[in-house]
Amino acid sequence: MGRIAEASPRPRARITGVVYLLYFLTAVLAVFFMRGLVVSGDAAATANNILAHERLFRLSVAVGLIATALYIAVTVLCYGLLKPVNKTVSLLAAFFSLVGCAIQAFGSLFQVAPLVVLEGSPYLSVFKVDQLQAVALMFIKLNVQAAYIYLVFFGLFNVLIGYLIFRSTFLPRILGGLMAFGGLGWLTYLSKPLVNYLSPYNLACGLLGQGSVMLWLLVMGVNVQRWKEQASAAGERRSQRPCTLAAIAR
């Protein structure tokens, strides 16, 4: 990450795009591996599917954790790329994203828990089979609730990143608008009825916003001259701030 930070803005932007693309691919794979295993409202069918496809279930959890790690890298890279626009807002955006990543990683424990419950350990023999199946489904639903929470934090991250892109001079403003609009889509997860009403349009908005920024960074990068100008102006403002504070103190 230190070498990336020292790199020219355009290669740094394209590295951000590559990492963003890897995140998208791993996140989609994690969802794909889980497809069809969870049967809504049917604990017995869900338990049978998990036990019958245990390796696929474990692979989904592992790939999901890789996706989380990649999103942490995206967060750090976006902070470095957009810091010249507004360091405070960029840092706040990174904070929201990292909180979301922490919740996502913690939520993966709920995803692993059904395997522990259903593996048939002797100390669980005091429970009936249908009770264990119900508990396993409960853990999966807790994982879904954790997803609702971390998507809200990712929504805040996207809105702030959209604002920074819009205020930047080295990226198209339309990308900032799309990113912020996508973040609003994730913020709908504050309300389950609202999510159910707007689905799948809210999901499409989120994917459109992030996907547009990812493709632009990957293919076009940033305007290097304007990035350097904005970074230089930000550096001058920071250097003048101590002088202003000293003058006020006098």
N, C-alpha and C positions, 0 to 999 in steps of 0.2 A: 504493500500500500504506500510505503514511503517513496519507492521509485516511481509509482504512478503519479503521486502528488507532485513530483519534480518534473514530470513529462510535460510536453507542449500541450496546450488546451485541446487541440483537435484530436491527437491520439488518445488523450485522456477521455474525451467525450465518446470516442468510438469504443474504448474499453468499457465505459459505462453502458453503452448500447449492447455490447456483447454479453456482459454480465446480466443485464436486464433480460436479454433473450434467453439465456440459460435459466434464469428464474422462471420465465413463462413456461418453458418446456418442462422443467421439473414439476412445477405446480400442476400443469395439465396432466402429466403422467401420474402424479399422486392421486388425483381425482379419478383418472381412468382406471387405475388398478382397483379402486374401491367400488367401481360401478357395478351395480347389481348385487353386491354382497349384503347391503343393508336393506331390509324390507320394512318399510314404515308401518309401525303398529303391530308387527308380527315378530315377537321375540324369539320364538322357536325357529322360524325360517332363517332369521338373521344369524342365530347361533350356529345352526347347521351349515350355513354358507361360510361363516368365518372358519369353522373347524375343517371344512372340506377344502378351503383355499387359504390355509394358514400362511403359506409362504408368500402368496400374493398380498395378503393383508399386512404382513410384516414389511414387505417391500414398499407398500404404500406409505407406511409410517416413516421408513428410512428416507424415501425420496422426499416426503414432506419436510423432514428436518433439513435436508440438503437445500430445499427451496427456501426455507427460513434463513439459513446461513447466507445464501446468495442475496436475499433481500437486505440483509444487514450490510453486505458489501455494496449493494446499490445505494443504500442510504448514505454510507460514508462517501462514496464517489459523487453523489448528487450534492452533498454538503460542500465538498471541495470545489465542484464546478460552479455552483451558484453563490458561493460565499461572497464574491465581489459585488453582487447585487445588494445584498443586505445580510450581514453576518448574523445578526440577532435572529431574524426570521428563519434563515437557513438552519441555525442551530436549534431553534424551536421545532422546525419540521423534522429534523433528525431525531430529536427527543421523542416526538409522537411515534415515529416509525419504529424506533428501538423498543419503546414500550409495547407496541403492537407485536413485534417479533418475539418479545419475552413471553407475552400472553399466548402467542401461537405455539411456542416451544413447550410451555407448561401444559397447554391443552392437549398436546400429543400424548401426555401421560394418560388422559382419559381414553385415548384411542387404543393404547396398549392394554389398558386394564381388562377389557373383555377376554383377552387371551389368558390372563391370570385367573380369571373367574371360571372360565370354561375348560381349563386344562385337566380338570379332574383330580386335583390334589386331595390327599386323604383328609386334611383338616377342613375341607369344604363339604365332606360327606354328610354333615349335619343338616345341610340345606337340600331341598328337593330340586330336581332338575329344572322344573319350570321357574323356580325362584332364582336360580343361577342365571337362567336365560334372560329373565326380566332385569336382573342387575346389570348384565352385560349390555343390554339395550339401553339402560339408563346411562351408563358410562358413555356410550356413543352419542346420546342426546346431549350430555354435558359437553362433549367435544364440539358439538354444533353450536351450543350456547357460547362457548369460548370463541368460536369463529365469528359470531355476531359482534362480540366485543372488540376483537382485534381488527376487524374490518372497519370499525368506526375510527380507530386510531390511524389506520392506513388512509382512510378518507380525509382526516385532518392533514396528514402528511401530503397527500396529493393536492389538496386545496392550496396549501402554502407553497408547494413546489410550483403549482400553476401560477400563483401570484408572482413568484420570483422570476419565472420564465417570461411572464407578461411584462414585468418591469425591466428585464434585461434588454440589452441592445445587441446581443450576439446570437439570439434564438428567435424564430418567428413568434409573434404574439399569439397567433392562432393556436399554437401548441400549448401556450399557457392557458388559454380559454378552454381548450379540450381537456387538459389535465385537471383544471379546477372543476369543470363540469363532471368529469369522471369521479372526482373526490366526493362531490355531492351525491352521486349514485351510491357510493359506499356508506355515506352518512345515513342513508335510509334504513340501515340495519339497526339504528337506534329504536325502531319500532317494528315489531314483527308483523302486525297487520299491514303497515305501509309497505314492507318488503314483499309480502304476499300479493298486495294489490299491484305493485309496480313491476314485479318479476315477469319476464326476464329483462325488461328494459333498463333497470338500474344496473344489472350486471353488464349489459352491453355498453352502457355509458362508461363504466369503470374500465372495461377492456379497451374501448376506443381511445380514451384519454391516455392511458399508460402505453398502449400499443403504438400510438402516433409518436409520442416522445421517444420511445425505444427505437423505432424505425428511423426517425430523423437523426438521432445520435449515432446510430449504427452506420447509416449511409452518408450523411452530410457532415456530421460533427458540429462544430460551432464556427462562427466568424472569429478567427484568431485575433485579428487587429482590434476589433471592437471589444473582445474579451479582455485583452491586455489594457485597452484604454479604460475600461470600467474598473479593472483590478487596480490600475494605477491611481485612478480617482478615489477609490475606496481607501487605498493606502495613504493618500494625502489627507483625507478626512480624519483618519485615525491618528496621524501624526500631529495634526493641528489641534485635536481634542485636548491633549495635556496642556498645551499652551493656553487654551481658552479657560480650562479649569484653574490654571495658575493665576490668570488675570482676574478671574472672579474671586479667588482667595485673597488677592491683594486688595 
